[in-house]
Amino acid sequence: MKNKIKLKKGDEVIVLTGKDKGKKGKIVRVIPDIRKVVVTDINKYKKHQKPGNNEPGGIIEKDMPLHVSNVAFFDSKENKGVRVGYRINKDGKKIRINKKSEKEI
């Protein structure tokens, strides 16, 4: 079964659990094979990196992946995280909707 993730690159999300609970950020990368997303300035970890291939060594901060279940699409109109669903509109196109208010995202 294919891992279907309803969030896309560029979506603004809010973190539901963990050390960064309540913080908002944009999705940089979606990894559907392991059902994870990388969000800007969320879940940062320090990594000790060796120098090599035109990269300096030292301690760098890196955004690590979060599981999809720990983030929710942030609806700026409602100012909270919402669930995302799909609907086919009159033209036959598949669109994403807010599951609670049934409005298009």
C-alpha angles and dihedrals in degrees: 000000000000117000104240114201116189094200120086138201109280096027117133110235138181123220114240102188142016135042093321096049112157096018121126130215145146124265111249099178138009120210105192096177092068096023095242137131133202114223125193115258092356127113094008119183132185115241125193105223130191118224118254145121095032092311122120120234126235139080113326130181115235132188108235126204122268125206114257092238090062095060133058132197108264114228108202092197093058093030093224143082116281138186119251125226138168134243135175110236127212093274091056094252121137111237133183117243140186103254095215102045096026089226123143118259 
